[in-house]
């Protein structure tokens, strides 16, 4: 109560305009609220919602441009499926089981043959009903047998030393220059391009039918990756793709802002279970897994970095197949309200995501080739001349300065106002106490002498 009386006295006698209305008994609530909140309301709103600006930079002379992540995901291998099927069931096995094995190994959300042959009343003999990730692993080809003759800027390198294993919702893939693949401490290949090196180019040969994804270093392949971001490759064909790349650079002070303010997440601000770094595509994988768990109480056997107890058995696989339309497509929230089926994922973009555009594409037959290989070349068409820059225009210090200026304009606050606060809280109570003590002495001393 004593402290409140000090504050009340300060506000009544303060040089701040309108301060007395806060404690004045005759003032109405509208006046009190106005003088409490008005000076800083607009500034705090601007700090929260308009703290970031985007500009385009073109000072490209000293830039080091990182090459995109190249991710190879096997898409089909009937020879390997036949080989594994013979190992599991012998040479005289039911050939519908090969279709089942193919759906399990290269699962894309639907499993028509598996559900038809291995569930219900009439099931095919020798069906398997759980541990699907084990059978998928049996079928998928190793890195050494998938990728060979790698070159970076026409310099050969050991493919599988730098193409690291990567768990994705498409199964096991092999990626180079990706944050999400392999172990963090393993050194990667230097794939930066600048004025000295010129535009970078990667060449390799594949011995499998595969999908080759060209993504930002923190992005991952998904079931809904846009077609512009990958190549579908097969044997006896040479594929060449040249791209342009535009990066996003972030001001150092951007880290001081909240995720809400900048409306993006950095890769190390991870909130996901399925991948070790955050990206928009990784977030959609988490979103799909969470929805699978909600609908079927399990997730796809290819869900990356998931414990065995979460993976679906045959009943769960049948449930995923039944809800395929709800799980396969990502839609906007307003589309869901109109009754459209699909996933609604509240995923922010990465703060460092890149804009990759295909400039040139070619596909040619490898005439006279004896081996069933495909040759892949992916390169930058030229060094970038532009990039986006995310700048901080309203930091915490700017907020303090702006509030100081605004309060000075609207309520007459100054350095003297803060001295007043110090005076009323510390010095004034002390001087009041001393004066009261002296007054009592004057009253008591005459009585003694009398």
PyMOL commands that set and color helices and strands:
alter all, ss='L'
color gray80, all
select helices_A, chain A and resi 2-13+20-23+29-49+60-62+78-89+96-105+112-118+132-139+143-146+159-162+227-229+252-256+259-262+280-296+308-310+314-322+324-328+333-337+396-411+415-449
alter helices_A, ss='H'
color red, helices_A
select strands_A, chain A and resi 52-57+65-66+69-76+147-152+155-157+164-168+171-176+192-193+201-206+209-215+230-233+237-246+248-250+264-265+349-350+355-365+374-380+387-392
alter strands_A, ss='S'
color yellow, strands_A
deselect
rebuild
show_as cartoon
